[in-house]
Amino acid sequence: MAEEPTCPRCGCDLTLVRRAEVQARQFIVRAVHAWVRGDHERARTLARSALVLDNSLLGRGVLQCLEPPEGQDNWVIAHRSTEG
């Protein structure tokens, strides 16, 4: 989609769509910051919120990094304890 405020084909106002895309990117940035701080639950919540607004590849990738594999609820703790 072009960055114009209206659709060049039909003239539909895309302002709300643009705002949703911006907000989704902000949620992803906040999710990564929470992840770095070690607040993994908050990071997952923010990443999921971003995907509700814009189902982007970046959002899906961030969430995939944050989601524990099936049946491993303590994955982040176990993963971090095997590093270094």
mmCIF file as gemmi writes it, N, C-alpha and C atoms, coordinates in Angstrom:
data_model
loop_
_atom_site.group_PDB
_atom_site.id
_atom_site.type_symbol
_atom_site.label_atom_id
_atom_site.label_alt_id
_atom_site.label_comp_id
_atom_site.label_asym_id
_atom_site.label_entity_id
_atom_site.label_seq_id
_atom_site.pdbx_PDB_ins_code
_atom_site.Cartn_x
_atom_site.Cartn_y
_atom_site.Cartn_z
_atom_site.occupancy
_atom_site.B_iso_or_equiv
_atom_site.pdbx_formal_charge
_atom_site.auth_seq_id
_atom_site.auth_asym_id
_atom_site.pdbx_PDB_model_num
ATOM 1 N N . MET Axp A 1 ? 0.837 -1.179 0 1 0 ? 1 A 1
ATOM 2 C CA . MET Axp A 1 ? 0 0 0 1 0 ? 1 A 1
ATOM 3 C C . MET Axp A 1 ? 0.882 1.242 0 1 0 ? 1 A 1
ATOM 4 N N . ALA Axp A 2 ? 0.535 2.167 -0.795 1 0 ? 2 A 1
ATOM 5 C CA . ALA Axp A 2 ? 1.278 3.422 -0.845 1 0 ? 2 A 1
ATOM 6 C C . ALA Axp A 2 ? 1.074 4.193 0.456 1 0 ? 2 A 1
ATOM 7 N N . GLU Axp A 3 ? 1.916 5.165 0.698 1 0 ? 3 A 1
ATOM 8 C CA . GLU Axp A 3 ? 1.842 5.947 1.93 1 0 ? 3 A 1
ATOM 9 C C . GLU Axp A 3 ? 0.843 7.094 1.852 1 0 ? 3 A 1
ATOM 10 N N . GLU Axp A 4 ? 0.044 7.157 0.825 1 0 ? 4 A 1
ATOM 11 C CA . GLU Axp A 4 ? -0.928 8.226 0.654 1 0 ? 4 A 1
ATOM 12 C C . GLU Axp A 4 ? -2.093 8.043 1.631 1 0 ? 4 A 1
ATOM 13 N N . PRO Axp A 5 ? -2.739 9.142 2.027 1 0 ? 5 A 1
ATOM 14 C CA . PRO Axp A 5 ? -3.846 9.037 2.98 1 0 ? 5 A 1
ATOM 15 C C . PRO Axp A 5 ? -5.125 8.461 2.376 1 0 ? 5 A 1
ATOM 16 N N . THR Axp A 6 ? -5.185 8.403 1.055 1 0 ? 6 A 1
ATOM 17 C CA . THR Axp A 6 ? -6.362 7.827 0.402 1 0 ? 6 A 1
ATOM 18 C C . THR Axp A 6 ? -5.916 6.797 -0.636 1 0 ? 6 A 1
ATOM 19 N N . CYS Axp A 7 ? -6.773 5.841 -0.879 1 0 ? 7 A 1
ATOM 20 C CA . CYS Axp A 7 ? -6.507 4.817 -1.879 1 0 ? 7 A 1
ATOM 21 C C . CYS Axp A 7 ? -6.56 5.46 -3.265 1 0 ? 7 A 1
ATOM 22 N N . PRO Axp A 8 ? -5.516 5.29 -4.072 1 0 ? 8 A 1
ATOM 23 C CA . PRO Axp A 8 ? -5.521 5.91 -5.399 1 0 ? 8 A 1
ATOM 24 C C . PRO Axp A 8 ? -6.563 5.293 -6.335 1 0 ? 8 A 1
ATOM 25 N N . ARG Axp A 9 ? -6.988 4.086 -6.026 1 0 ? 9 A 1
ATOM 26 C CA . ARG Axp A 9 ? -7.95 3.404 -6.903 1 0 ? 9 A 1
ATOM 27 C C . ARG Axp A 9 ? -9.386 3.806 -6.588 1 0 ? 9 A 1
ATOM 28 N N . CYS Axp A 10 ? -9.737 3.767 -5.277 1 0 ? 10 A 1
ATOM 29 C CA . CYS Axp A 10 ? -11.144 3.992 -4.928 1 0 ? 10 A 1
ATOM 30 C C . CYS Axp A 10 ? -11.393 5.265 -4.112 1 0 ? 10 A 1
ATOM 31 N N . GLY Axp A 11 ? -10.309 5.903 -3.627 1 0 ? 11 A 1
ATOM 32 C CA . GLY Axp A 11 ? -10.473 7.129 -2.861 1 0 ? 11 A 1
ATOM 33 C C . GLY Axp A 11 ? -10.798 6.924 -1.392 1 0 ? 11 A 1
ATOM 34 N N . CYS Axp A 12 ? -10.779 5.685 -0.937 1 0 ? 12 A 1
ATOM 35 C CA . CYS Axp A 12 ? -11.085 5.373 0.462 1 0 ? 12 A 1
ATOM 36 C C . CYS Axp A 12 ? -10.042 6.002 1.39 1 0 ? 12 A 1
ATOM 37 N N . ASP Axp A 13 ? -10.486 6.562 2.504 1 0 ? 13 A 1
ATOM 38 C CA . ASP Axp A 13 ? -9.602 7.171 3.485 1 0 ? 13 A 1
ATOM 39 C C . ASP Axp A 13 ? -8.858 6.061 4.239 1 0 ? 13 A 1
ATOM 40 N N . LEU Axp A 14 ? -7.535 6.083 4.195 1 0 ? 14 A 1
ATOM 41 C CA . LEU Axp A 14 ? -6.707 5.058 4.824 1 0 ? 14 A 1
ATOM 42 C C . LEU Axp A 14 ? -6.055 5.538 6.118 1 0 ? 14 A 1
ATOM 43 N N . THR Axp A 15 ? -6.51 6.644 6.644 1 0 ? 15 A 1
ATOM 44 C CA . THR Axp A 15 ? -5.899 7.219 7.84 1 0 ? 15 A 1
ATOM 45 C C . THR Axp A 15 ? -5.889 6.233 9.001 1 0 ? 15 A 1
ATOM 46 N N . LEU Axp A 16 ? -7.009 5.573 9.25 1 0 ? 16 A 1
ATOM 47 C CA . LEU Axp A 16 ? -7.069 4.631 10.377 1 0 ? 16 A 1
ATOM 48 C C . LEU Axp A 16 ? -6.166 3.423 10.151 1 0 ? 16 A 1
ATOM 49 N N . VAL Axp A 17 ? -6.068 2.989 8.918 1 0 ? 17 A 1
ATOM 50 C CA . VAL Axp A 17 ? -5.174 1.87 8.596 1 0 ? 17 A 1
ATOM 51 C C . VAL Axp A 17 ? -3.733 2.268 8.884 1 0 ? 17 A 1
ATOM 52 N N . ARG Axp A 18 ? -3.354 3.452 8.464 1 0 ? 18 A 1
ATOM 53 C CA . ARG Axp A 18 ? -1.993 3.942 8.713 1 0 ? 18 A 1
ATOM 54 C C . ARG Axp A 18 ? -1.71 4.047 10.211 1 0 ? 18 A 1
ATOM 55 N N . ARG Axp A 19 ? -2.669 4.55 10.966 1 0 ? 19 A 1
ATOM 56 C CA . ARG Axp A 19 ? -2.486 4.652 12.423 1 0 ? 19 A 1
ATOM 57 C C . ARG Axp A 19 ? -2.306 3.274 13.051 1 0 ? 19 A 1
ATOM 58 N N . ALA Axp A 20 ? -3.078 2.301 12.587 1 0 ? 20 A 1
ATOM 59 C CA . ALA Axp A 20 ? -2.966 0.938 13.113 1 0 ? 20 A 1
ATOM 60 C C . ALA Axp A 20 ? -1.588 0.354 12.804 1 0 ? 20 A 1
ATOM 61 N N . GLU Axp A 21 ? -1.079 0.602 11.612 1 0 ? 21 A 1
ATOM 62 C CA . GLU Axp A 21 ? 0.258 0.112 11.253 1 0 ? 21 A 1
ATOM 63 C C . GLU Axp A 21 ? 1.33 0.733 12.139 1 0 ? 21 A 1
ATOM 64 N N . VAL Axp A 22 ? 1.223 2.03 12.387 1 0 ? 22 A 1
ATOM 65 C CA . VAL Axp A 22 ? 2.183 2.726 13.243 1 0 ? 22 A 1
ATOM 66 C C . VAL Axp A 22 ? 2.096 2.182 14.67 1 0 ? 22 A 1
ATOM 67 N N . GLN Axp A 23 ? 0.895 2.019 15.171 1 0 ? 23 A 1
ATOM 68 C CA . GLN Axp A 23 ? 0.726 1.513 16.527 1 0 ? 23 A 1
ATOM 69 C C . GLN Axp A 23 ? 1.258 0.084 16.643 1 0 ? 23 A 1
ATOM 70 N N . ALA Axp A 24 ? 1.054 -0.73 15.633 1 0 ? 24 A 1
ATOM 71 C CA . ALA Axp A 24 ? 1.568 -2.098 15.65 1 0 ? 24 A 1
ATOM 72 C C . ALA Axp A 24 ? 3.092 -2.085 15.722 1 0 ? 24 A 1
ATOM 73 N N . ARG Axp A 25 ? 3.733 -1.226 14.95 1 0 ? 25 A 1
ATOM 74 C CA . ARG Axp A 25 ? 5.206 -1.127 14.997 1 0 ? 25 A 1
ATOM 75 C C . ARG Axp A 25 ? 5.666 -0.675 16.377 1 0 ? 25 A 1
ATOM 76 N N . GLN Axp A 26 ? 4.928 0.254 16.988 1 0 ? 26 A 1
ATOM 77 C CA . GLN Axp A 26 ? 5.283 0.707 18.335 1 0 ? 26 A 1
ATOM 78 C C . GLN Axp A 26 ? 5.158 -0.438 19.34 1 0 ? 26 A 1
ATOM 79 N N . PHE Axp A 27 ? 4.131 -1.26 19.2 1 0 ? 27 A 1
ATOM 80 C CA . PHE Axp A 27 ? 3.98 -2.417 20.077 1 0 ? 27 A 1
ATOM 81 C C . PHE Axp A 27 ? 5.153 -3.38 19.913 1 0 ? 27 A 1
ATOM 82 N N . ILE Axp A 28 ? 5.608 -3.582 18.687 1 0 ? 28 A 1
ATOM 83 C CA . ILE Axp A 28 ? 6.739 -4.482 18.451 1 0 ? 28 A 1
ATOM 84 C C . ILE Axp A 28 ? 8.003 -3.937 19.121 1 0 ? 28 A 1
ATOM 85 N N . VAL Axp A 29 ? 8.248 -2.642 18.979 1 0 ? 29 A 1
ATOM 86 C CA . VAL Axp A 29 ? 9.414 -2.032 19.626 1 0 ? 29 A 1
ATOM 87 C C . VAL Axp A 29 ? 9.328 -2.205 21.14 1 0 ? 29 A 1
ATOM 88 N N . ARG Axp A 30 ? 8.156 -1.946 21.695 1 0 ? 30 A 1
ATOM 89 C CA . ARG Axp A 30 ? 7.968 -2.113 23.142 1 0 ? 30 A 1
ATOM 90 C C . ARG Axp A 30 ? 8.121 -3.57 23.559 1 0 ? 30 A 1
ATOM 91 N N . ALA Axp A 31 ? 7.685 -4.502 22.715 1 0 ? 31 A 1
ATOM 92 C CA . ALA Axp A 31 ? 7.829 -5.926 23.006 1 0 ? 31 A 1
ATOM 93 C C . ALA Axp A 31 ? 9.305 -6.307 23.075 1 0 ? 31 A 1
ATOM 94 N N . VAL Axp A 32 ? 10.078 -5.821 22.126 1 0 ? 32 A 1
ATOM 95 C CA . VAL Axp A 32 ? 11.515 -6.129 22.123 1 0 ? 32 A 1
ATOM 96 C C . VAL Axp A 32 ? 12.185 -5.522 23.352 1 0 ? 32 A 1
ATOM 97 N N . HIS Axp A 33 ? 11.816 -4.312 23.711 1 0 ? 33 A 1
ATOM 98 C CA . HIS Axp A 33 ? 12.384 -3.689 24.917 1 0 ? 33 A 1
ATOM 99 C C . HIS Axp A 33 ? 12.032 -4.502 26.164 1 0 ? 33 A 1
ATOM 100 N N . ALA Axp A 34 ? 10.789 -4.948 26.264 1 0 ? 34 A 1
ATOM 101 C CA . ALA Axp A 34 ? 10.384 -5.764 27.41 1 0 ? 34 A 1
ATOM 102 C C . ALA Axp A 34 ? 11.158 -7.079 27.433 1 0 ? 34 A 1
ATOM 103 N N . TRP Axp A 35 ? 11.371 -7.658 26.28 1 0 ? 35 A 1
ATOM 104 C CA . TRP Axp A 35 ? 12.109 -8.915 26.159 1 0 ? 35 A 1
ATOM 105 C C . TRP Axp A 35 ? 13.544 -8.725 26.667 1 0 ? 35 A 1
ATOM 106 N N . VAL Axp A 36 ? 14.176 -7.629 26.254 1 0 ? 36 A 1
ATOM 107 C CA . VAL Axp A 36 ? 15.55 -7.34 26.676 1 0 ? 36 A 1
ATOM 108 C C . VAL Axp A 36 ? 15.614 -7.149 28.194 1 0 ? 36 A 1
ATOM 109 N N . ARG Axp A 37 ? 14.585 -6.522 28.767 1 0 ? 37 A 1
ATOM 110 C CA . ARG Axp A 37 ? 14.539 -6.309 30.218 1 0 ? 37 A 1
ATOM 111 C C . ARG Axp A 37 ? 14.242 -7.598 30.98 1 0 ? 37 A 1
ATOM 112 N N . GLY Axp A 38 ? 13.853 -8.641 30.27 1 0 ? 38 A 1
ATOM 113 C CA . GLY Axp A 38 ? 13.531 -9.91 30.915 1 0 ? 38 A 1
ATOM 114 C C . GLY Axp A 38 ? 12.063 -10.074 31.26 1 0 ? 38 A 1
ATOM 115 N N . ASP Axp A 39 ? 11.225 -9.145 30.838 1 0 ? 39 A 1
ATOM 116 C CA . ASP Axp A 39 ? 9.79 -9.218 31.102 1 0 ? 39 A 1
ATOM 117 C C . ASP Axp A 39 ? 9.111 -9.932 29.936 1 0 ? 39 A 1
ATOM 118 N N . HIS Axp A 40 ? 9.27 -11.253 29.913 1 0 ? 40 A 1
ATOM 119 C CA . HIS Axp A 40 ? 8.835 -12.041 28.763 1 0 ? 40 A 1
ATOM 120 C C . HIS Axp A 40 ? 7.319 -12.092 28.6 1 0 ? 40 A 1
ATOM 121 N N . GLU Axp A 41 ? 6.592 -12.113 29.7 1 0 ? 41 A 1
ATOM 122 C CA . GLU Axp A 41 ? 5.128 -12.138 29.588 1 0 ? 41 A 1
ATOM 123 C C . GLU Axp A 41 ? 4.619 -10.843 28.97 1 0 ? 41 A 1
ATOM 124 N N . ARG Axp A 42 ? 5.166 -9.712 29.411 1 0 ? 42 A 1
ATOM 125 C CA . ARG Axp A 42 ? 4.773 -8.413 28.841 1 0 ? 42 A 1
ATOM 126 C C . ARG Axp A 42 ? 5.158 -8.35 27.358 1 0 ? 42 A 1
ATOM 127 N N . ALA Axp A 43 ? 6.329 -8.874 27.03 1 0 ? 43 A 1
ATOM 128 C CA . ALA Axp A 43 ? 6.778 -8.879 25.634 1 0 ? 43 A 1
ATOM 129 C C . ALA Axp A 43 ? 5.821 -9.687 24.768 1 0 ? 43 A 1
ATOM 130 N N . ARG Axp A 44 ? 5.38 -10.847 25.252 1 0 ? 44 A 1
ATOM 131 C CA . ARG Axp A 44 ? 4.431 -11.665 24.491 1 0 ? 44 A 1
ATOM 132 C C . ARG Axp A 44 ? 3.104 -10.935 24.309 1 0 ? 44 A 1
ATOM 133 N N . THR Axp A 45 ? 2.643 -10.287 25.371 1 0 ? 45 A 1
ATOM 134 C CA . THR Axp A 45 ? 1.378 -9.547 25.303 1 0 ? 45 A 1
ATOM 135 C C . THR Axp A 45 ? 1.463 -8.426 24.269 1 0 ? 45 A 1
ATOM 136 N N . LEU Axp A 46 ? 2.553 -7.69 24.278 1 0 ? 46 A 1
ATOM 137 C CA . LEU Axp A 46 ? 2.724 -6.593 23.32 1 0 ? 46 A 1
ATOM 138 C C . LEU Axp A 46 ? 2.836 -7.113 21.891 1 0 ? 46 A 1
ATOM 139 N N . ALA Axp A 47 ? 3.554 -8.213 21.703 1 0 ? 47 A 1
ATOM 140 C CA . ALA Axp A 47 ? 3.688 -8.784 20.357 1 0 ? 47 A 1
ATOM 141 C C . ALA Axp A 47 ? 2.333 -9.268 19.842 1 0 ? 47 A 1
ATOM 142 N N . ARG Axp A 48 ? 1.554 -9.895 20.718 1 0 ? 48 A 1
ATOM 143 C CA . ARG Axp A 48 ? 0.212 -10.336 20.303 1 0 ? 48 A 1
ATOM 144 C C . ARG Axp A 48 ? -0.666 -9.142 19.952 1 0 ? 48 A 1
ATOM 145 N N . SER Axp A 49 ? -0.558 -8.077 20.727 1 0 ? 49 A 1
ATOM 146 C CA . SER Axp A 49 ? -1.337 -6.864 20.445 1 0 ? 49 A 1
ATOM 147 C C . SER Axp A 49 ? -0.962 -6.288 19.087 1 0 ? 49 A 1
ATOM 148 N N . ALA Axp A 50 ? 0.32 -6.308 18.763 1 0 ? 50 A 1
ATOM 149 C CA . ALA Axp A 50 ? 0.767 -5.819 17.464 1 0 ? 50 A 1
ATOM 150 C C . ALA Axp A 50 ? 0.151 -6.639 16.343 1 0 ? 50 A 1
ATOM 151 N N . LEU Axp A 51 ? 0.085 -7.945 16.527 1 0 ? 51 A 1
ATOM 152 C CA . LEU Axp A 51 ? -0.454 -8.816 15.48 1 0 ? 51 A 1
ATOM 153 C C . LEU Axp A 51 ? -1.955 -8.627 15.29 1 0 ? 51 A 1
ATOM 154 N N . VAL Axp A 52 ? -2.647 -8.218 16.327 1 0 ? 52 A 1
ATOM 155 C CA . VAL Axp A 52 ? -4.082 -7.936 16.185 1 0 ? 52 A 1
ATOM 156 C C . VAL Axp A 52 ? -4.277 -6.756 15.231 1 0 ? 52 A 1
ATOM 157 N N . LEU Axp A 53 ? -3.38 -5.782 15.333 1 0 ? 53 A 1
ATOM 158 C CA . LEU Axp A 53 ? -3.494 -4.584 14.492 1 0 ? 53 A 1
ATOM 159 C C . LEU Axp A 53 ? -2.928 -4.779 13.093 1 0 ? 53 A 1
ATOM 160 N N . ASP Axp A 54 ? -1.825 -5.528 12.998 1 0 ? 54 A 1
ATOM 161 C CA . ASP Axp A 54 ? -1.162 -5.714 11.705 1 0 ? 54 A 1
ATOM 162 C C . ASP Axp A 54 ? -0.424 -7.047 11.739 1 0 ? 54 A 1
ATOM 163 N N . ASN Axp A 55 ? -0.909 -7.995 10.988 1 0 ? 55 A 1
ATOM 164 C CA . ASN Axp A 55 ? -0.338 -9.352 10.985 1 0 ? 55 A 1
ATOM 165 C C . ASN Axp A 55 ? 0.941 -9.367 10.146 1 0 ? 55 A 1
ATOM 166 N N . SER Axp A 56 ? 1.966 -8.686 10.645 1 0 ? 56 A 1
ATOM 167 C CA . SER Axp A 56 ? 3.204 -8.527 9.887 1 0 ? 56 A 1
ATOM 168 C C . SER Axp A 56 ? 4.159 -9.699 10.119 1 0 ? 56 A 1
ATOM 169 N N . LEU Axp A 57 ? 5.058 -9.874 9.179 1 0 ? 57 A 1
ATOM 170 C CA . LEU Axp A 57 ? 6.086 -10.9 9.305 1 0 ? 57 A 1
ATOM 171 C C . LEU Axp A 57 ? 6.969 -10.615 10.513 1 0 ? 57 A 1
ATOM 172 N N . LEU Axp A 58 ? 7.33 -9.359 10.731 1 0 ? 58 A 1
ATOM 173 C CA . LEU Axp A 58 ? 8.148 -8.99 11.876 1 0 ? 58 A 1
ATOM 174 C C . LEU Axp A 58 ? 7.433 -9.335 13.185 1 0 ? 58 A 1
ATOM 175 N N . GLY Axp A 59 ? 6.168 -8.982 13.289 1 0 ? 59 A 1
ATOM 176 C CA . GLY Axp A 59 ? 5.403 -9.288 14.497 1 0 ? 59 A 1
ATOM 177 C C . GLY Axp A 59 ? 5.325 -10.781 14.756 1 0 ? 59 A 1
ATOM 178 N N . ARG Axp A 60 ? 5.089 -11.562 13.699 1 0 ? 60 A 1
ATOM 179 C CA . ARG Axp A 60 ? 5.024 -13.02 13.848 1 0 ? 60 A 1
ATOM 180 C C . ARG Axp A 60 ? 6.376 -13.582 14.268 1 0 ? 60 A 1
ATOM 181 N N . GLY Axp A 61 ? 7.448 -13.022 13.72 1 0 ? 61 A 1
ATOM 182 C CA . GLY Axp A 61 ? 8.787 -13.491 14.077 1 0 ? 61 A 1
ATOM 183 C C . GLY Axp A 61 ? 9.142 -13.193 15.521 1 0 ? 61 A 1
ATOM 184 N N . VAL Axp A 62 ? 8.818 -11.991 15.971 1 0 ? 62 A 1
ATOM 185 C CA . VAL Axp A 62 ? 9.09 -11.624 17.367 1 0 ? 62 A 1
ATOM 186 C C . VAL Axp A 62 ? 8.29 -12.532 18.302 1 0 ? 62 A 1
ATOM 187 N N . LEU Axp A 63 ? 7.022 -12.725 18 1 0 ? 63 A 1
ATOM 188 C CA . LEU Axp A 63 ? 6.202 -13.577 18.863 1 0 ? 63 A 1
ATOM 189 C C . LEU Axp A 63 ? 6.717 -15.011 18.854 1 0 ? 63 A 1
ATOM 190 N N . GLN Axp A 64 ? 7.139 -15.49 17.71 1 0 ? 64 A 1
ATOM 191 C CA . GLN Axp A 64 ? 7.657 -16.852 17.637 1 0 ? 64 A 1
ATOM 192 C C . GLN Axp A 64 ? 8.891 -17.014 18.527 1 0 ? 64 A 1
ATOM 193 N N . CYS Axp A 65 ? 9.731 -15.999 18.584 1 0 ? 65 A 1
ATOM 194 C CA . CYS Axp A 65 ? 10.904 -16.045 19.462 1 0 ? 65 A 1
ATOM 195 C C . CYS Axp A 65 ? 10.51 -16.046 20.939 1 0 ? 65 A 1
ATOM 196 N N . LEU Axp A 66 ? 9.37 -15.447 21.243 1 0 ? 66 A 1
ATOM 197 C CA . LEU Axp A 66 ? 8.936 -15.306 22.63 1 0 ? 66 A 1
ATOM 198 C C . LEU Axp A 66 ? 8.071 -16.456 23.122 1 0 ? 66 A 1
ATOM 199 N N . GLU Axp A 67 ? 7.438 -17.179 22.212 1 0 ? 67 A 1
ATOM 200 C CA . GLU Axp A 67 ? 6.537 -18.268 22.592 1 0 ? 67 A 1
ATOM 201 C C . GLU Axp A 67 ? 7.341 -19.519 22.924 1 0 ? 67 A 1
ATOM 202 N N . PRO Axp A 68 ? 7.061 -20.131 24.062 1 0 ? 68 A 1
ATOM 203 C CA . PRO Axp A 68 ? 7.761 -21.38 24.378 1 0 ? 68 A 1
ATOM 204 C C . PRO Axp A 68 ? 7.285 -22.495 23.457 1 0 ? 68 A 1
ATOM 205 N N . PRO Axp A 69 ? 8.169 -23.437 23.134 1 0 ? 69 A 1
ATOM 206 C CA . PRO Axp A 69 ? 7.725 -24.593 22.355 1 0 ? 69 A 1
ATOM 207 C C . PRO Axp A 69 ? 6.611 -25.326 23.093 1 0 ? 69 A 1
ATOM 208 N N . GLU Axp A 70 ? 5.768 -26.018 22.372 1 0 ? 70 A 1
ATOM 209 C CA . GLU Axp A 70 ? 4.619 -26.736 22.949 1 0 ? 70 A 1
ATOM 210 C C . GLU Axp A 70 ? 5.053 -27.598 24.128 1 0 ? 70 A 1
ATOM 211 N N . GLY Axp A 71 ? 4.37 -27.405 25.265 1 0 ? 71 A 1
ATOM 212 C CA . GLY Axp A 71 ? 4.624 -28.223 26.451 1 0 ? 71 A 1
ATOM 213 C C . GLY Axp A 71 ? 5.824 -27.787 27.279 1 0 ? 71 A 1
ATOM 214 N N . GLN Axp A 72 ? 6.433 -26.668 26.966 1 0 ? 72 A 1
ATOM 215 C CA . GLN Axp A 72 ? 7.603 -26.2 27.723 1 0 ? 72 A 1
ATOM 216 C C . GLN Axp A 72 ? 7.335 -24.801 28.268 1 0 ? 72 A 1
ATOM 217 N N . ASP Axp A 73 ? 6.559 -24.725 29.348 1 0 ? 73 A 1
ATOM 218 C CA . ASP Axp A 73 ? 6.161 -23.438 29.901 1 0 ? 73 A 1
ATOM 219 C C . ASP Axp A 73 ? 7.337 -22.64 30.453 1 0 ? 73 A 1
ATOM 220 N N . ASN Axp A 74 ? 8.387 -23.32 30.902 1 0 ? 74 A 1
ATOM 221 C CA . ASN Axp A 74 ? 9.53 -22.61 31.479 1 0 ? 74 A 1
ATOM 222 C C . ASN Axp A 74 ? 10.676 -22.519 30.481 1 0 ? 74 A 1
ATOM 223 N N . TRP Axp A 75 ? 10.351 -22.47 29.192 1 0 ? 75 A 1
ATOM 224 C CA . TRP Axp A 75 ? 11.337 -22.484 28.124 1 0 ? 75 A 1
ATOM 225 C C . TRP Axp A 75 ? 12.35 -21.354 28.244 1 0 ? 75 A 1
ATOM 226 N N . VAL Axp A 76 ? 11.904 -20.128 28.514 1 0 ? 76 A 1
ATOM 227 C CA . VAL Axp A 76 ? 12.818 -18.983 28.566 1 0 ? 76 A 1
ATOM 228 C C . VAL Axp A 76 ? 13.831 -19.18 29.671 1 0 ? 76 A 1
ATOM 229 N N . ILE Axp A 77 ? 13.38 -19.632 30.825 1 0 ? 77 A 1
ATOM 230 C CA . ILE Axp A 77 ? 14.289 -19.848 31.952 1 0 ? 77 A 1
ATOM 231 C C . ILE Axp A 77 ? 15.273 -20.966 31.612 1 0 ? 77 A 1
ATOM 232 N N . ALA Axp A 78 ? 14.774 -22.069 31.081 1 0 ? 78 A 1
ATOM 233 C CA . ALA Axp A 78 ? 15.64 -23.188 30.733 1 0 ? 78 A 1
ATOM 234 C C . ALA Axp A 78 ? 16.612 -22.791 29.628 1 0 ? 78 A 1
ATOM 235 N N . HIS Axp A 79 ? 16.132 -22.055 28.645 1 0 ? 79 A 1
ATOM 236 C CA . HIS Axp A 79 ? 16.981 -21.623 27.53 1 0 ? 79 A 1
ATOM 237 C C . HIS Axp A 79 ? 18.095 -20.713 28.02 1 0 ? 79 A 1
ATOM 238 N N . ARG Axp A 80 ? 17.765 -19.775 28.876 1 0 ? 80 A 1
ATOM 239 C CA . ARG Axp A 80 ? 18.763 -18.817 29.367 1 0 ? 80 A 1
ATOM 240 C C . ARG Axp A 80 ? 19.794 -19.515 30.245 1 0 ? 80 A 1
ATOM 241 N N . SER Axp A 81 ? 19.404 -20.565 30.985 1 0 ? 81 A 1
ATOM 242 C CA . SER Axp A 81 ? 20.337 -21.225 31.877 1 0 ? 81 A 1
ATOM 243 C C . SER Axp A 81 ? 21.356 -22.066 31.113 1 0 ? 81 A 1
ATOM 244 N N . THR Axp A 82 ? 21.095 -22.359 29.824 1 0 ? 82 A 1
ATOM 245 C CA . THR Axp A 82 ? 22.048 -23.143 29.039 1 0 ? 82 A 1
ATOM 246 C C . THR Axp A 82 ? 22.996 -22.255 28.246 1 0 ? 82 A 1
ATOM 247 N N . GLU Axp A 83 ? 22.79 -20.944 28.282 1 0 ? 83 A 1
ATOM 248 C CA . GLU Axp A 83 ? 23.661 -20.037 27.544 1 0 ? 83 A 1
ATOM 249 C C . GLU Axp A 83 ? 24.942 -19.768 28.33 1 0 ? 83 A 1
ATOM 250 N N . GLY Axp A 84 ? 26.016 -19.485 27.614 1 0 ? 84 A 1
ATOM 251 C CA . GLY Axp A 84 ? 27.264 -19.01 28.18 1 0 ? 84 A 1
ATOM 252 C C . GLY Axp A 84 ? 27.907 -19.982 29.05 1 0 ? 84 A 1
